[in-house]
């Protein structure tokens, strides 16, 4: 059980970093914010009933949906943060 949680954290960190690098003009603190946002999304992707059967698994964690959910959350977070910053 703990191994799956660690795999989910590692995937969230990678996806948060990648999502942060997709959007230009980031700062180092934004990387950690994106990773924090990606963690719950990675957890949802890992354990959601239909999606967790897709792709290869490590310690019962489906890698593809976990990564895709975390990446989507990180990118959406960055876009929303950028829009809010420009609006203010």
DSSP file (Angstrom, degrees, kcal/mol; ACC not computed):
  #  RESIDUE AA STRUCTURE BP1 BP2  ACC     N-H-->O    O-->H-N    N-H-->O    O-->H-N    TCO  KAPPA ALPHA  PHI   PSI    X-CA   Y-CA   Z-CA
    1    1 A X     >        0   0    0      0, 0.0     4,-1.5     0, 0.0     5,-0.1   0.000 360.0 360.0 360.0 -45.0    0.0    0.0    0.0
    2    2 A X  H  >  +     0   0    0      1,-0.2     4,-2.1     2,-0.2     5,-0.2   0.859 360.0  57.8 -67.6 -34.0    2.7    2.5    0.9
    3    3 A X  H  > S+     0   0    0      1,-0.2     4,-2.2     2,-0.2    -1,-0.2   0.887 104.7  51.0 -62.9 -38.9    4.7    1.6   -2.3
    4    4 A X  H  > S+     0   0    0      2,-0.2     4,-2.2     1,-0.2    -1,-0.2   0.870 108.7  51.5 -65.2 -37.5    1.6    2.6   -4.4
    5    5 A X  H  X S+     0   0    0     -4,-1.5     4,-2.2     2,-0.2    -2,-0.2   0.901 109.9  49.1 -65.6 -40.8    1.4    5.9   -2.6
    6    6 A X  H  X S+     0   0    0     -4,-2.1     4,-2.4     2,-0.2    -2,-0.2   0.902 109.9  51.2 -66.0 -40.6    5.1    6.6   -3.2
    7    7 A X  H  X S+     0   0    0     -4,-2.2     4,-2.5     1,-0.2    -2,-0.2   0.913 109.8  51.0 -61.1 -42.3    4.6    5.8   -6.9
    8    8 A X  H  X S+     0   0    0     -4,-2.2     4,-2.3     1,-0.2    -2,-0.2   0.896 109.9  49.4 -62.5 -41.2    1.7    8.2   -7.1
    9    9 A X  H  X S+     0   0    0     -4,-2.2     4,-2.4     2,-0.2    -2,-0.2   0.920 111.0  49.4 -64.2 -44.0    3.8   11.0   -5.4
   10   10 A X  H  X S+     0   0    0     -4,-2.4     4,-2.3     1,-0.2    -2,-0.2   0.921 112.2  48.1 -62.5 -43.6    6.7   10.4   -7.9
   11   11 A X  H  X S+     0   0    0     -4,-2.5     4,-2.8     1,-0.2     5,-0.2   0.903 111.1  51.2 -63.6 -40.8    4.3   10.5  -10.9
   12   12 A X  H  X S+     0   0    0     -4,-2.3     4,-2.7     2,-0.2    -2,-0.2   0.891 109.6  50.3 -64.1 -39.4    2.6   13.7   -9.5
   13   13 A X  H  X S+     0   0    0     -4,-2.4     4,-2.2     2,-0.2    -2,-0.2   0.922 113.3  45.2 -64.4 -43.5    6.0   15.3   -9.1
   14   14 A X  H  X S+     0   0    0     -4,-2.3     4,-2.6     2,-0.2    -2,-0.2   0.931 116.0  46.0 -65.3 -45.3    7.0   14.5  -12.7
   15   15 A X  H  X S+     0   0    0     -4,-2.8     4,-3.1     2,-0.2     5,-0.2   0.887 112.2  51.1 -66.8 -38.5    3.7   15.6  -14.1
   16   16 A X  H  X S+     0   0    0     -4,-2.7     4,-2.1    -5,-0.2    -1,-0.2   0.912 112.0  47.0 -63.4 -42.4    3.7   18.8  -12.1
   17   17 A X  H  X S+     0   0    0     -4,-2.2     4,-1.7    -5,-0.2    -2,-0.2   0.928 115.2  45.5 -63.1 -45.6    7.2   19.6  -13.3
   18   18 A X  H  X S+     0   0    0     -4,-2.6     4,-1.1     2,-0.2    -2,-0.2   0.912 113.0  50.0 -66.0 -42.4    6.2   18.8  -16.9
   19   19 A X  H  X S+     0   0    0     -4,-3.1     4,-1.0     1,-0.2     3,-0.2   0.868 109.8  52.0 -63.0 -36.2    2.9   20.8  -16.6
   20   20 A X  H  < S+     0   0    0     -4,-2.1     3,-0.2     1,-0.2    -1,-0.2   0.862 108.6  50.5 -67.1 -35.9    4.9   23.7  -15.2
   21   21 A X  H  < S+     0   0    0     -4,-1.7    -1,-0.2     1,-0.2    -2,-0.2   0.672  99.3  65.2 -78.7 -16.7    7.3   23.6  -18.2
   22   22 A X  H  < S+     0   0    0     -4,-1.1     2,-0.5    -3,-0.2    -1,-0.2   0.881  97.4  61.4 -69.9 -37.6    4.5   23.6  -20.7
   23   23 A X  S  < S-     0   0    0     -4,-1.0     3,-0.1    -3,-0.2    -1,-0.0  -0.784  89.2-131.4 -92.9 129.1    3.4   27.1  -19.7
   24   24 A X  S    S+     0   0    0     -2,-0.5    -2,-0.1     1,-0.2    -1,-0.0  -0.275  78.4  41.4 -77.9 166.5    6.1   29.7  -20.2
   25   25 A X  S    S+     0   0    0      1,-0.2     2,-0.3    -4,-0.1    -1,-0.2   0.941  75.3 158.3  64.1  54.5    7.2   32.3  -17.6
   26   26 A X        -     0   0    0     -3,-0.1     2,-0.3    -5,-0.1    -1,-0.2  -0.701  30.3-145.4-102.2 159.3    7.2   30.1  -14.5
   27   27 A X    >>  -     0   0    0     -2,-0.3     3,-1.0     1,-0.1     4,-0.9  -0.799  32.3-103.9-115.3 162.6    9.1   30.7  -11.3
   28   28 A X  H >> S+     0   0    0     -2,-0.3     4,-0.9     1,-0.3     3,-0.6   0.844 120.3  56.4 -57.9 -34.2   10.6   28.0   -9.1
   29   29 A X  H 3> S+     0   0    0      1,-0.2     4,-1.8     2,-0.2    -1,-0.3   0.817  98.0  63.6 -68.3 -26.9    7.8   28.2   -6.6
   30   30 A X  H <> S+     0   0    0     -3,-1.0     4,-2.6     1,-0.2    -1,-0.2   0.816  94.0  61.5 -64.6 -29.9    5.3   27.5   -9.3
   31   31 A X  H <X S+     0   0    0     -4,-0.9     4,-1.9    -3,-0.6    -1,-0.2   0.933 106.6  44.2 -62.3 -45.0    6.9   24.1   -9.8
   32   32 A X  H  X S+     0   0    0     -4,-0.9     4,-2.3     2,-0.2    -2,-0.2   0.875 112.2  52.3 -69.2 -36.7    6.0   23.1   -6.2
   33   33 A X  H  X S+     0   0    0     -4,-1.8     4,-2.1     2,-0.2    -2,-0.2   0.928 110.0  48.9 -62.8 -43.7    2.5   24.5   -6.5
   34   34 A X  H  X S+     0   0    0     -4,-2.6     4,-2.1     1,-0.2    -2,-0.2   0.874 110.8  50.8 -63.5 -37.2    1.9   22.6   -9.7
   35   35 A X  H  X S+     0   0    0     -4,-1.9     4,-1.4     2,-0.2    -1,-0.2   0.891 108.8  51.0 -67.6 -39.0    3.2   19.4   -8.0
   36   36 A X  H  X S+     0   0    0     -4,-2.3     4,-0.8     1,-0.2    -2,-0.2   0.891 112.8  46.2 -65.3 -38.7    0.8   19.9   -5.0
   37   37 A X  H  X S+     0   0    0     -4,-2.1     4,-1.0     1,-0.2    -1,-0.2   0.862 110.9  53.7 -69.2 -35.6   -2.1   20.4   -7.4
   38   38 A X  H  X S+     0   0    0     -4,-2.1     4,-2.6    -5,-0.2     5,-0.2   0.761  94.5  71.5 -71.7 -25.0   -1.0   17.3   -9.4
   39   39 A X  H  X S+     0   0    0     -4,-1.4     4,-2.2     2,-0.2    -1,-0.2   0.942  99.9  41.4 -62.7 -51.3   -1.0   15.0   -6.4
   40   40 A X  H  X S+     0   0    0     -4,-0.8     4,-2.4     1,-0.2    -1,-0.2   0.888 115.9  51.9 -63.9 -34.5   -4.7   14.7   -5.7
   41   41 A X  H  X S+     0   0    0     -4,-1.0     4,-2.6     2,-0.2    29,-0.2   0.895 109.0  49.9 -66.9 -38.7   -5.3   14.4   -9.5
   42   42 A X  H  X S+     0   0    0     -4,-2.6     4,-2.1     2,-0.2    -1,-0.2   0.896 110.1  51.1 -64.5 -39.7   -2.8   11.6   -9.7
   43   43 A X  H  X S+     0   0    0     -4,-2.2     4,-1.6     2,-0.2    -2,-0.2   0.910 110.7  48.2 -63.9 -42.6   -4.5    9.9   -6.8
   44   44 A X  H  X S+     0   0    0     -4,-2.4     4,-1.6     1,-0.2    -2,-0.2   0.931 112.5  48.7 -63.0 -45.6   -7.9   10.2   -8.5
   45   45 A X  H  < S+     0   0    0     -4,-2.6    21,-0.3     1,-0.2    -1,-0.2   0.839 110.9  51.5 -63.0 -33.2   -6.4    8.9  -11.8
   46   46 A X  H  < S+     0   0    0     -4,-2.1    16,-0.5    19,-0.2    -1,-0.2   0.833 122.2  27.7 -73.2 -32.7   -4.8    6.0  -10.0
   47   47 A X  H  < S+     0   0    0     -4,-1.6     2,-0.2    -3,-0.2    -2,-0.2   0.412  81.8 121.6-115.8   1.3   -7.9    4.8   -8.1
   48   48 A X     X  -     0   0    0     -4,-1.6     4,-2.3    -5,-0.1    17,-0.0  -0.515  66.6-125.3 -68.0 131.0  -10.8    5.8  -10.4
   49   49 A X  T  4 S+     0   0    0     -2,-0.2    -1,-0.1     1,-0.2     4,-0.1   0.841  99.4  32.2 -52.6 -50.1  -12.7    2.6  -11.2
   50   50 A X  T >4 S+     0   0    0      1,-0.2     3,-0.9     2,-0.1    -1,-0.2   0.905 120.9  47.9 -77.2 -39.6  -12.8    2.7  -15.0
   51   51 A X  G >4 S+     0   0    0      1,-0.2     3,-1.8     2,-0.1    14,-0.3   0.770  94.5  72.2 -75.1 -26.9   -9.5    4.4  -15.7
   52   52 A X  G 3< S+     0   0    0     -4,-2.3    -1,-0.2     1,-0.3    -2,-0.1   0.473  89.8  62.9 -74.3   3.1   -7.3    2.4  -13.4
   53   53 A X  G <  S+     0   0    0     -3,-0.9     2,-0.4    -4,-0.1    -1,-0.3   0.468  84.4  96.0 -97.5  -3.8   -7.6   -0.6  -15.7
   54   54 A X  S <  S-     0   0    0     -3,-1.8    11,-0.6    -4,-0.1    10,-0.4  -0.741  81.4  -8.9 -95.1 129.6   -5.8    1.2  -18.6
   55   55 A X  S    S-     0   0    0     -2,-0.4     2,-0.0     9,-0.1     0, 0.0  -0.086  99.3 -30.6  85.7 178.8   -2.1    0.9  -19.3
   56   56 A X        -     0   0    0      6,-0.1     7,-2.6     1,-0.0     8,-0.4  -0.289  59.6-142.8 -70.8 157.5    0.8   -0.7  -17.4
   57   57 A X  E     -A   62   0A   0      5,-0.2     2,-0.4     6,-0.1     5,-0.2  -0.937  15.4-167.2-125.6 145.7    0.7   -0.9  -13.6
   58   58 A X  E >  S-A   61   0A   0      3,-2.0     3,-1.5    -2,-0.4   -51,-0.1  -0.989  86.5 -14.7-126.6 121.1    3.3   -0.6  -10.9
   59   59 A X  T 3  S-     0   0    0     -2,-0.4    -1,-0.1     1,-0.3     3,-0.1   0.893 129.8 -54.2  52.5  45.1    2.2   -1.8   -7.4
   60   60 A X  T 3  S+     0   0    0      1,-0.2     2,-0.6   -56,-0.0    -1,-0.3   0.639 110.8 125.7  63.6  19.0   -1.5   -1.7   -8.6
   61   61 A X  E <   -A   58   0A   0     -3,-1.5    -3,-2.0   -14,-0.0     2,-0.6  -0.938  60.3-136.3-106.3 117.6   -1.1    1.9   -9.8
   62   62 A X  E  >  -A   57   0A   0     -2,-0.6     4,-1.3   -16,-0.5    -5,-0.2  -0.623  15.4-158.4 -73.3 118.8   -2.1    2.4  -13.4
   63   63 A X  H  > S+     0   0    0     -7,-2.6     4,-2.5    -2,-0.6     5,-0.2   0.894  79.3  54.1 -71.5 -42.2    0.6    4.7  -14.8
   64   64 A X  H  > S+     0   0    0     -8,-0.4     4,-2.7   -10,-0.4     5,-0.2   0.957 113.2  38.5 -64.3 -54.6   -1.1    6.2  -17.8
   65   65 A X  H  > S+     0   0    0    -11,-0.6     4,-2.6   -14,-0.3     5,-0.3   0.876 115.8  54.4 -66.1 -33.0   -4.3    7.6  -16.2
   66   66 A X  H  X S+     0   0    0     -4,-1.3     4,-2.0   -21,-0.3    -1,-0.2   0.945 113.3  41.6 -62.0 -47.0   -2.3    8.6  -13.1
   67   67 A X  H  X S+     0   0    0     -4,-2.5     4,-2.8     2,-0.2     5,-0.2   0.917 115.4  50.0 -66.8 -43.8    0.1   10.6  -15.2
   68   68 A X  H  X S+     0   0    0     -4,-2.7     4,-2.5    -5,-0.2     5,-0.2   0.911 112.0  46.9 -64.5 -42.8   -2.6   12.1  -17.5
   69   69 A X  H  X S+     0   0    0     -4,-2.6     4,-2.3    -5,-0.2   -27,-0.2   0.925 115.2  46.6 -64.2 -43.9   -4.8   13.2  -14.7
   70   70 A X  H  X S+     0   0    0     -4,-2.0     4,-2.3    -5,-0.3    -2,-0.2   0.910 113.4  48.2 -65.9 -41.9   -1.8   14.8  -12.9
   71   71 A X  H  X S+     0   0    0     -4,-2.8     4,-2.5     2,-0.2     5,-0.2   0.921 111.6  49.6 -64.6 -43.8   -0.6   16.5  -16.0
   72   72 A X  H  X S+     0   0    0     -4,-2.5     4,-2.7    -5,-0.2     5,-0.2   0.916 111.5  49.2 -61.4 -43.1   -4.0   17.9  -16.9
   73   73 A X  H  X S+     0   0    0     -4,-2.3     4,-2.5     1,-0.2    -1,-0.2   0.907 111.7  48.7 -63.5 -41.8   -4.4   19.2  -13.3
   74   74 A X  H  X S+     0   0    0     -4,-2.3     4,-2.2     2,-0.2    -2,-0.2   0.916 114.0  45.5 -65.7 -42.5   -1.0   20.9  -13.4
   75   75 A X  H  X S+     0   0    0     -4,-2.5     4,-2.5     2,-0.2    -2,-0.2   0.922 113.7  48.7 -67.5 -44.0   -1.6   22.5  -16.8
   76   76 A X  H  X S+     0   0    0     -4,-2.7     4,-2.7    -5,-0.2     5,-0.2   0.916 111.3  51.4 -61.7 -42.8   -5.1   23.7  -15.9
   77   77 A X  H  X S+     0   0    0     -4,-2.5     4,-2.6    -5,-0.2    -1,-0.2   0.929 111.1  47.3 -58.6 -46.4   -3.7   25.1  -12.6
   78   78 A X  H  X S+     0   0    0     -4,-2.2     4,-2.3     2,-0.2    -2,-0.2   0.900 112.9  48.2 -64.4 -41.2   -1.0   27.0  -14.5
   79   79 A X  H  X S+     0   0    0     -4,-2.5     4,-2.5     2,-0.2    -2,-0.2   0.935 113.6  46.5 -65.7 -45.7   -3.4   28.4  -17.1
   80   80 A X  H  X S+     0   0    0     -4,-2.7     4,-2.6     1,-0.2     5,-0.2   0.911 112.8  50.1 -63.1 -42.1   -6.0   29.5  -14.4
   81   81 A X  H  X S+     0   0    0     -4,-2.6     4,-2.2    -5,-0.2    -1,-0.2   0.902 111.5  48.8 -62.9 -40.4   -3.2   31.1  -12.4
   82   82 A X  H  X S+     0   0    0     -4,-2.3     4,-2.1     2,-0.2    -2,-0.2   0.906 112.2  47.9 -66.1 -42.0   -1.9   33.0  -15.4
   83   83 A X  H  X S+     0   0    0     -4,-2.5     4,-2.0     2,-0.2    -2,-0.2   0.912 112.8  48.2 -65.5 -43.0   -5.3   34.2  -16.4
   84   84 A X  H  X S+     0   0    0     -4,-2.6     4,-1.3     1,-0.2    -1,-0.2   0.900 111.2  51.1 -65.1 -39.6   -6.0   35.4  -12.8
   85   85 A X  H  < S+     0   0    0     -4,-2.2    -1,-0.2    -5,-0.2    -2,-0.2   0.891 111.6  47.0 -65.4 -39.0   -2.7   37.1  -12.7
   86   86 A X  H  < S+     0   0    0     -4,-2.1    -1,-0.2     1,-0.2    -2,-0.2   0.829 109.4  54.9 -71.5 -30.7   -3.3   39.0  -16.0
   87   87 A X  H  <        0   0    0     -4,-2.0    -1,-0.2     1,-0.2    -2,-0.2   0.768 360.0 360.0 -73.6 -24.8   -6.8   40.0  -14.9
   88   88 A X     <        0   0    0     -4,-1.3    -1,-0.2    -5,-0.1    -2,-0.2   0.471 360.0 360.0 -94.3 360.0   -5.6   41.6  -11.7
